[in-house]
């Protein structure tokens, strides 16, 4: 957990802003947004800029060097205009990269940080190399499994640590594949099903989902073939209706997840399935 060391109201001159920017070395820092920088610069030039907020952290894992957690746009605007601002400058102690990732995502009051922008630094702190798209879909799948579809993005990100093994499994199955070949799998209910089945039997899950991914050497009656065909011809409906020009059917997250589990259960029991779905029944459990 990060710890506040000092908090002071200070005048930020261009020289001081440049000094702060020298500490802007966080690999997960987002690029400068020109529009936001312009808005801040215009506010400073016209004298209507209010009190700023700048945060730095003393690293406990990198020789004690400081790292900027918030305020890069404010500092850039001060340098661009050549005019000072008044800002609350906070200094924190972060013992680990995860502490800093947690601190970084707390500063979300100006140009709002997206889920990806706070999740990628968290993933980096956990030493995982998942793609940005995979992280977003994985977090949506975790929200579904945890029963908190509408959970706040800051809360979602904390679940990455809990699902490291499952995330690595998903990355192994679809992370290195051609995106056009795994579009049917890179969806939250399918990822959620991958996680549930992995937790039941990792070796069977690997074989099953590779079959669903590739469709090679499968009989038309096999559960993995039927699930693959279903996913290839079904898109996710979020309650906005079905596109009349689409050749695909549409189904909700619950239905797609349920059919994934039905197919998996048939695979595990060497049975057959027609992937029937009953909306009024509980979601099936993976066996």
C-alpha positions as CSV (number, residue, x, y, z in Angstrom):
1,X,0.0,0.0,0.0
2,X,1.3,3.5,-0.8
3,X,1.9,6.0,2.1
4,X,1.6,9.8,2.0
5,X,4.8,11.4,3.2
6,X,4.1,15.1,2.6
7,X,1.4,17.3,1.1
8,X,2.1,21.0,0.5
9,X,0.6,23.9,-1.5
10,X,3.4,25.2,-3.7
11,X,4.0,27.5,-6.6
12,X,5.0,25.5,-9.7
13,X,7.4,27.5,-11.8
14,X,8.6,26.3,-15.3
15,X,11.9,25.2,-13.8
16,X,10.1,23.2,-11.1
17,X,7.7,21.7,-13.7
18,X,10.7,20.6,-15.8
19,X,12.2,18.9,-12.7
20,X,8.9,17.1,-12.1
21,X,8.8,15.9,-15.7
22,X,12.3,14.5,-15.3
23,X,10.6,12.0,-13.0
24,X,7.9,11.2,-15.5
25,X,9.5,7.8,-16.2
26,X,6.6,5.4,-15.4
27,X,6.4,2.9,-18.2
28,X,2.6,2.8,-17.8
29,X,2.1,6.5,-18.2
30,X,-0.3,7.5,-20.9
31,X,0.8,9.7,-23.8
32,X,0.3,13.5,-23.6
33,X,-3.2,14.4,-24.8
34,X,-2.8,17.5,-27.0
35,X,-6.4,18.7,-26.5
36,X,-6.2,18.4,-22.7
37,X,-2.8,20.2,-22.8
38,X,-4.3,23.0,-24.9
39,X,-7.3,23.4,-22.4
40,X,-4.9,23.7,-19.5
41,X,-2.6,26.1,-21.3
42,X,-5.5,28.4,-22.2
43,X,-6.8,28.4,-18.6
44,X,-3.3,29.4,-17.4
45,X,-2.9,32.1,-20.0
46,X,-6.3,33.6,-19.2
47,X,-5.8,33.4,-15.4
48,X,-8.7,31.1,-14.7
49,X,-6.7,28.0,-13.8
50,X,-7.6,26.8,-10.4
51,X,-5.4,24.9,-7.9
52,X,-3.5,22.0,-9.5
53,X,-2.6,18.6,-8.1
54,X,0.8,17.0,-8.7
55,X,1.9,13.7,-7.1
56,X,5.2,12.0,-7.0
57,X,6.3,8.7,-5.4
58,X,9.6,7.7,-3.9
59,X,10.3,4.2,-5.2
60,X,11.2,1.5,-2.8
61,X,12.4,-0.8,-5.6
62,X,14.6,1.4,-7.8
63,X,17.2,3.2,-5.8
64,X,14.7,5.5,-4.2
65,X,14.2,7.6,-7.3
66,X,11.1,9.7,-7.6
67,X,8.4,8.9,-10.2
68,X,5.6,11.1,-11.3
69,X,2.1,9.7,-10.6
70,X,0.0,12.7,-11.6
71,X,0.4,16.1,-13.1
72,X,2.3,15.6,-16.4
73,X,-0.2,17.7,-18.3
74,X,-0.1,20.5,-15.7
75,X,3.7,20.6,-15.8
76,X,3.7,20.6,-19.6
77,X,1.2,23.5,-19.6
78,X,3.3,25.5,-17.2
79,X,6.4,25.0,-19.5
80,X,4.3,25.8,-22.6
81,X,3.0,29.0,-21.2
82,X,6.0,30.0,-19.2
83,X,3.6,31.0,-16.4
84,X,3.6,29.4,-12.9
85,X,0.6,27.8,-11.2
86,X,-0.3,27.0,-7.7
87,X,-0.7,23.2,-7.0
88,X,-1.0,20.8,-4.1
89,X,2.1,18.7,-4.4
90,X,1.9,15.3,-2.7
91,X,4.8,12.9,-2.1
92,X,4.2,9.2,-1.5
93,X,6.3,6.2,-0.5
94,X,5.7,3.2,-2.7
95,X,7.5,0.0,-1.7
96,X,6.6,-2.1,-4.8
97,X,5.5,-1.5,-8.4
98,X,2.0,-2.7,-7.4
99,X,1.9,0.1,-4.8
100,X,2.6,2.6,-7.4
101,X,0.1,1.1,-9.9
102,X,-2.5,1.5,-7.1
103,X,-1.5,5.1,-6.4
104,X,-1.5,5.9,-10.2
105,X,-5.1,4.9,-10.7
106,X,-6.4,7.1,-7.9
107,X,-5.7,10.2,-9.9
108,X,-8.7,10.3,-12.2
109,X,-10.2,13.7,-11.8
110,X,-9.1,15.6,-14.9
111,X,-8.8,13.7,-18.2
112,X,-10.5,10.5,-17.1
113,X,-8.3,7.4,-17.3
114,X,-9.9,4.5,-19.2
115,X,-10.0,1.0,-17.8
116,X,-7.2,0.0,-20.1
117,X,-5.1,2.9,-19.0
118,X,-5.2,1.8,-15.3
119,X,-5.2,-1.9,-16.0
120,X,-2.1,-2.0,-18.2
121,X,0.2,-0.5,-15.5
122,X,-1.3,-3.0,-13.0
123,X,-0.6,-5.9,-15.4
124,X,2.9,-4.6,-15.8
125,X,3.4,-4.4,-12.1
126,X,2.3,-8.1,-11.9
127,X,4.9,-9.0,-14.7
128,X,2.3,-10.2,-17.2
129,X,2.5,-9.5,-20.9
130,X,-1.1,-9.6,-22.0
131,X,-2.4,-7.4,-24.8
132,X,-4.5,-4.4,-24.1
133,X,-7.5,-5.9,-25.8
134,X,-7.1,-9.2,-23.8
135,X,-6.9,-7.3,-20.5
136,X,-10.1,-5.5,-21.2
137,X,-12.0,-8.6,-22.2
138,X,-10.5,-10.6,-19.3
139,X,-11.7,-7.9,-16.8
140,X,-15.2,-8.0,-18.3
141,X,-15.2,-11.8,-17.9
142,X,-14.0,-11.6,-14.3
143,X,-16.8,-9.1,-13.5
144,X,-19.3,-11.6,-14.9
145,X,-17.8,-14.5,-12.8
146,X,-17.7,-12.4,-9.7
147,X,-21.3,-11.3,-10.2
148,X,-20.5,-7.6,-10.4
149,X,-21.1,-6.6,-14.0
150,X,-21.2,-2.9,-13.0
151,X,-18.3,-2.8,-10.6
152,X,-16.1,0.3,-10.8
153,X,-13.0,0.1,-12.9
154,X,-10.7,0.6,-9.9
155,X,-12.2,-2.4,-8.3
156,X,-12.1,-4.5,-11.5
157,X,-8.3,-3.9,-11.8
158,X,-7.7,-5.4,-8.3
159,X,-8.9,-8.7,-9.6
160,X,-6.0,-9.2,-12.0
161,X,-3.8,-10.5,-9.2
162,X,-6.4,-13.0,-8.2
163,X,-6.8,-14.3,-11.8
164,X,-3.1,-14.5,-12.8
165,X,-3.0,-18.2,-13.6
166,X,-6.3,-18.0,-15.5
167,X,-5.2,-15.0,-17.4
168,X,-2.0,-16.7,-18.4
169,X,-4.0,-19.7,-19.6
170,X,-6.3,-17.5,-21.8
171,X,-3.2,-15.7,-23.1
172,X,-1.7,-19.1,-24.0
173,X,-4.8,-20.2,-25.9
174,X,-5.7,-17.0,-27.8
175,X,-3.0,-14.4,-27.1
176,X,-0.6,-15.5,-29.9
177,X,-3.2,-16.4,-32.5
178,X,-4.2,-14.4,-35.6
179,X,-6.9,-12.0,-34.4
180,X,-9.1,-12.8,-37.3
181,X,-9.0,-16.5,-36.4
182,X,-10.0,-16.1,-32.8
183,X,-12.7,-13.4,-33.0
184,X,-15.3,-15.9,-32.0
185,X,-13.4,-16.6,-28.7
186,X,-12.2,-13.1,-27.7
187,X,-15.5,-12.2,-26.0
188,X,-16.2,-11.9,-22.3
189,X,-18.6,-14.8,-21.9
190,X,-16.3,-17.2,-23.7
191,X,-13.3,-16.0,-21.7
192,X,-15.4,-16.5,-18.5
193,X,-16.1,-20.1,-19.6
194,X,-12.4,-20.6,-20.3
195,X,-11.6,-19.6,-16.8
196,X,-14.3,-21.8,-15.2
197,X,-13.2,-24.9,-17.2
198,X,-9.5,-24.2,-16.5
199,X,-10.3,-24.3,-12.8
200,X,-11.9,-27.7,-13.2
201,X,-9.2,-29.4,-15.3
202,X,-6.4,-27.4,-16.8
203,X,-5.2,-30.2,-19.2
204,X,-8.7,-30.9,-20.6
205,X,-9.4,-27.2,-20.9
206,X,-6.3,-26.7,-23.0
207,X,-7.4,-29.4,-25.4
208,X,-11.0,-28.4,-25.5
209,X,-10.4,-24.7,-26.2
210,X,-7.7,-25.4,-28.7
211,X,-10.3,-27.5,-30.6
212,X,-12.8,-24.7,-30.3
213,X,-10.2,-22.3,-31.5
214,X,-8.9,-24.3,-34.5
215,X,-11.7,-26.6,-35.5
216,X,-9.2,-29.2,-36.8
217,X,-10.0,-32.9,-37.1
218,X,-13.4,-32.7,-35.4
219,X,-16.5,-34.7,-36.1
220,X,-19.7,-32.8,-36.6
221,X,-21.1,-34.4,-33.5
222,X,-18.3,-33.4,-31.1
223,X,-19.2,-30.8,-28.5
224,X,-16.2,-28.6,-29.4
225,X,-17.2,-28.6,-33.1
226,X,-20.8,-27.6,-32.2
227,X,-19.6,-24.8,-29.8
228,X,-17.2,-23.5,-32.4
229,X,-19.9,-23.4,-35.1
230,X,-22.2,-21.7,-32.6
231,X,-19.7,-19.0,-31.7
232,X,-18.7,-18.4,-35.3
233,X,-22.4,-17.6,-36.1
234,X,-23.5,-15.8,-33.0
235,X,-22.7,-12.3,-31.8
236,X,-23.2,-10.7,-28.4
237,X,-26.5,-8.8,-27.9
238,X,-26.4,-6.1,-25.3
239,X,-30.1,-5.3,-25.5
240,X,-29.8,-3.0,-28.5
241,X,-31.4,-5.4,-30.9
242,X,-30.0,-7.4,-33.8
243,X,-28.5,-5.8,-36.9
244,X,-30.9,-6.7,-39.7
245,X,-27.9,-6.7,-42.1
246,X,-25.9,-9.2,-40.1
247,X,-25.9,-12.9,-41.0
248,X,-25.2,-13.8,-37.4
249,X,-27.7,-14.5,-34.7
250,X,-27.3,-12.6,-31.4
251,X,-27.4,-13.9,-27.8
252,X,-26.8,-12.4,-24.4
253,X,-23.7,-12.9,-22.3
254,X,-25.5,-15.4,-20.0
255,X,-26.7,-17.5,-22.9
256,X,-23.3,-17.7,-24.6
257,X,-21.6,-18.5,-21.4
258,X,-24.1,-21.2,-20.6
259,X,-23.7,-22.9,-24.0
260,X,-20.0,-22.9,-23.6
261,X,-20.4,-24.7,-20.3
262,X,-23.0,-27.1,-21.7
263,X,-20.5,-28.0,-24.5
264,X,-17.7,-28.4,-22.0
265,X,-19.7,-30.7,-19.8
266,X,-20.6,-32.9,-22.8
267,X,-16.9,-33.0,-23.7
268,X,-15.9,-34.0,-20.2
269,X,-18.5,-36.8,-20.0
270,X,-18.0,-38.0,-23.6
271,X,-21.6,-37.1,-24.3
272,X,-23.5,-35.3,-27.1
273,X,-25.3,-32.0,-27.0
274,X,-27.5,-29.7,-29.0
275,X,-26.4,-26.7,-26.9
276,X,-29.9,-26.1,-25.6
277,X,-30.4,-23.1,-23.4
278,X,-33.2,-22.4,-21.0
279,X,-33.4,-18.8,-20.0
280,X,-35.5,-19.5,-16.9
281,X,-33.0,-22.0,-15.4
282,X,-29.8,-21.3,-13.5
283,X,-26.5,-21.1,-15.3
284,X,-25.0,-24.5,-15.5
285,X,-21.9,-25.4,-13.5
286,X,-18.7,-26.7,-15.2
287,X,-18.0,-30.4,-14.3
